[in-house]
Amino acid sequence: MADAALQETIEHRFPRLMAAGVDYNDAQTVLGTITRMEEWMPVWEGLAETHEGLGDAALAEGRAMTAGEAFVRAALYYHIGQSVSFGDAEEKARMQRRQRAAYAKGAPHLAIPAEVIDIPFDGDSFPANLRVPNTDGPAPCVMITCGGDSTKEEFHTLENEFLKRGVATCAYDGPGQSLTMLKWRIRPDWEVPVGALIDVLEARPEIDGERIGIWGRSFGGYAAPRASVDPRIKACVSIGGFHSMSGFWDRMPFAVQDTLRFAFGDETVEDAAETAKLYTLDGVLDRIGCPLLIVHSGLDEICPVEESQQMIDEAGDDAELVVFPEGNHVCDNIPFKSRPLMADWMAAKLGA
């Protein structure tokens, strides 16, 4: 029998793993192997090493596309291994470095290649993965905004939904996300780092700087609307986001509270509850000048569906709300419904 922490992790994350591209057989291997939370990271690291080895072998044999896909899967598995670990910061960072390195190996060999770029910010930089489809002229681009425990390497399958509709993708680790936690903590004024990212994208000749959108999940579902006060953003999608974190803090699972505590840089969950008061869209939503799509889930166990209603009530006339009654947090259990909807909407708004 799994211990309580592991059981909670599996219940909350299994649909998310499938949506992100985990092989079902690998998932069953994990479920059949581990019984304690302490075993989570080493088992996922072992699976990641297996796929990275497959990528190395394929690349040596000249099978570049196979190699690229194996490396991206390895990066995802390294990410999953570290994503719920907060007890040993050095171990977490070690896994994140392996994750980033595996993705970098695969990036040039994908069907639509990725370029790892640096975004100058606050005297340093944060990283982003840029993928651009073949289009007639510069392509529109959507910025992919992570949640509190996600990283840019988790979004390969999501990116493909936008790419096949002619929209470039730029998934990034902003301040306080992934290895940037070694430099900064996550921040409420997300329009500041996004502004730096837009500066870089506007200077890229393959990107149409007049057609830039933003997408965000969970924490990113707050951050994307917050950043959309920047008039250069032409469309925004928020899924599983929130209006004000403090209003539902006590309803969140402890594991989510602890994730946010780590991202905030707080010592205790009680301290984090105070920090959460800074994360609010009060006075923001009516300042957004672009179309806004809010997607939420009736069964969201982290960000209650009521948060989406408060968001739409304060947003302007060019805002839409879609609620999937059967969806879990960020609709990971029904990606075949939510993702095409969001990708179609973004492509239409950006004129792809």
N, C-alpha and C positions, 0 to 999 in steps of 0.2 A: 504494500500500500504506500502511496506517495504521502510525504509529510504535508502539513497544511499549507505551507508557503509554496511548495511545488504544485500542489493541486490547484491553488488559486492562480498561479502563473499559467498553468496549462489551460484552465478554463477560459482565462481572459485572452490568451495569445494564440491558441491553435488556429482559429480562422485567419488571424493576421499573418501567421507563418505561411499558410496556404496562398493567401492573396499576394504575398511578397515574392513567391516563386520557390518556396521550399519543396523539394521532391517528397511526395507522399510517403514513399518507402523510407526515406531518411527520417521523416517525422515519426513513423511507426518504430523505427529503431530507437529513437530517443525515448519514446513513451514506454517501450519495453525494456529499457536499460536502467533508467535512473529512478531512484526512490526518494532521494533527498536533494534539496535545493543546492547543496554544495557540489553536486555532481553535474549540474547544468552546464557550466562553462567548459570543463574538460571534455565532455562528450561532444558538444558542438564544435569545439576546437579540433577534435579528432576527425569529425566528419568534414570540416573545412579543409584540413590537411589532405584528406583523401581526394577531394575535388580539385584542390590546387595541384596535387600530383598528376591527376588526369590532364589538367591543363598544360602542365610542363611537358608531359609525354606527347600530347597532341601537337604542341608548338614545335617540338623537336622533329616531328614527322611531317611538318608543313601543313597541318590541318588547323589553320589559323582561326576559322570561325568556331570550330569545336573548342579550341583552347580558350577563346574569349568568353564563351558561355560558361565554361567550367570555372574560370577565374572569377567571373561575376558571381556565380553561385557560391564559391568559396568565401568571397567578401561578405556576402549576405550571411553565411553561417557564422563567420567570425563576429559579425555585428550582433547576431542573435545571442551568441554566447556571452557577450559582455553587457548586453542591454539591460539585464536585471541584476547586475552585480554592482554593489556600491560599498562593500566592506573593505576592499583593497584597491585604492586608487591606482597604484602602480600596475597591478594585474589588469585592470580595466584599460588603462592606457596602452599596455602591451598588446592586448587583443585588438584595440582600435588601430594600432599601427599595422598589425598584420592585415586587418581588414582593408585599410587604405592601400597597402602595398599590393595585395591581391587584385584589387580593382584596377590599379594603375597598370598591372601586367595585361589585363584583359581589355582595357579601354580602347586601344587602337584596332583591335581585332573583332569588334562587334559589327553586326550587319550595318548599323548606323553608329559609326565610331564615336567615342567620347574623348574629349580633351579635358584634362585636369588643369584648371586655371586658378590663379590666386587673386583675391580681391583685397586691394590695399585698404586698411582700416585701422584707425586709432594707433598709428605708428607701427603697425604689424600687418597681418593679413589673415583672411580666412579662406578656405578652399571651396571650389565648386566644380561640378562635373557638367560640362557643356556638350550637348549632342544636337546636331543640326541636320535635318533631312534635306534631301535634294529638292530644291524648289527653283522656280524661275525668279531669280532675284533674291534679295535679302528676305529671310524668313521671320515671321512673328515668333515670339519666344515667351514661354511661361516659366516663371521662377517657382521651383518646388520647395516649399517651406516645411521643415521637419516638425515633429511633435517633441515633447519633452524628453523622450527616450529613444527617438528614432535618429537615424543619420542618413546622409545623402545616398549611401550605398544600398539602402533598403528599397529604393524606388525604381528599380530597373523595369519591372513589369508595368508600373504606372506610367513611366516615361513613354513606353512603347505605344500607349493609347493616344497620347498627344502627337508623337512623331509620325504615326501612320496617317494622321489627319493634316500633316504639313506644318505642325507647330514644333519649333525647337524647344528643348527643355534645358533648364539650368538648375539642377539640384545642388543645394549648398548647405554647409554647416556654418550657421551664423554664430555669433558670440554665445558661448556657454553650451554649445552643442558639439558632441563627439570630442575630438582632441583639442578643440578651441577652449574647452573647460580648463586647460592648463594655463590659458592666458586671461580669460574673462569668465564671468558668470552670466547666465542668461538675463535678459533685460526686458523691461516692459515697453520701452520706446522703440519698437522694432522698425519704425520708419527710418531710423538712422542707419543701421547696417544695410537695409534694403536700398537706401539711397546710394550707398557706395557700390552695391552690386549693379544697380542700373547704370551708374557712371561707366562701369567697365563694359557692360553689354552694349551701350550706345556707341561705344568706340569700335565695336567689332563690325567689319564690313559685311559679314554674312548674316548679321542680325538687323532687322528693321527696328530701329529705336523708337519709331512711332507706334509700334504694335507690340508692346510688352505687357504681359499679364502676370498674375500671381495666384498660386494655389497653395492652400495650407491645410493640414490635418491636426486635430486635437489642439495642442498648444499653438500649432501653426494656423489652426482655424480661428484663433484669436489674433495671431500676429499678422496674417495676411490682410484682414480688414484694417487693422491698425496701421499697416504700412501703406495702405491705399489712399491715405490722405496726400501722398505724393502724386501730383497731377500727371506724372509721366506714366503711371499705371493705367492701362486702358480697360482692364477687366479683372475681377477678383472672384475666386471660388473659395469658400470656407466650408469644410466638412468636419462635423463633430467638434466644432469650436464652442466658444463660450463668450458671454457678455462680461461677466464679472466673476473671477475665480473664487473670491472669498465667500460668495453667496452659496456655494455648494461644497466648500472645502470639507466640511464634516461628513458629507455623504460619500466622498470618494473612498475607494479601497485603500487600506494602509500602504500597500505596495506603490500605488500611484502617488500618495502623499510623500513617501520616502524618495521616490524618483525626483519629484519637484524640489524637495529639501536639498538633495544633492546638487541639482541644477542651480538653485538659488545660492548655494554655498553656505547654508545655515547648519547649525549644529544639531538642532532638534526639529521634530515635526511641529512642535508648538511655535518655535521661532518662524518656521516656514509659513504657518497660518497667518502670521502678521505680514510677512513679505507678500503673500498672495493678494493682499488688499491693493497692491500697486498695479495689478494686472486687470484692468477694466477698460471697457470701451465707452464709458461715460463721456459724452461730449465729442465722440469721434465719429460715430456712424453717420451723422447728418453732414459731416464734412467730406465724405467720400464722393468724388465726382465721376466715378466710373460705374458701369453695371456691376452688380453684386449678386452672386448666387450663393445662397446658404442651404447646405444639405445637412440633414440631421436624421437621427434614428429614434424610433419609438422605444427601443429597448436599450438605449445607451446607458451603461452602468457607470460611466465616468463623468461625462458632461451631460447633464439632464436635458431632455428635449425642450424643456421650458426656456432654457437659455437661448435657443434659436428664435423663439417667439419674441423674446425681449429684443433681440438683435433686429429682427424684421420690423418691429414696431417703431424703432428709432431710426431705421435706415430711410433713405429717400425713396422717391417713386420708382427709380430704376433698380429695384431690388426684388429678388424672387426667393421664395422659400419652398423647398421640396423636403418632405418628411417621409421616410420609409418606415412604416409601423413595425415591420419585422426585423429591422436592421439593428445590429449591435453597434458598439462604439466605432465610429467612422465607417460603418457599413462593410467591415471586412468580411462578414459572412455572406454578403450579396454583391461582390465586386462586379459581377456580370450585369447588374442593374445600375449601380452608382457610377462606375468609372466611365462607361460610354456616355452617360448623361452629361457628366462634367466635361469630358473631352469634346463632345459635340458642341456644347455651349461655349466653351473657351474658343474653339476653332471658329465658330460663327462670329463671336464678338471681336476677334482679332482679324477677321477677314481672311482666314486661311483657305 
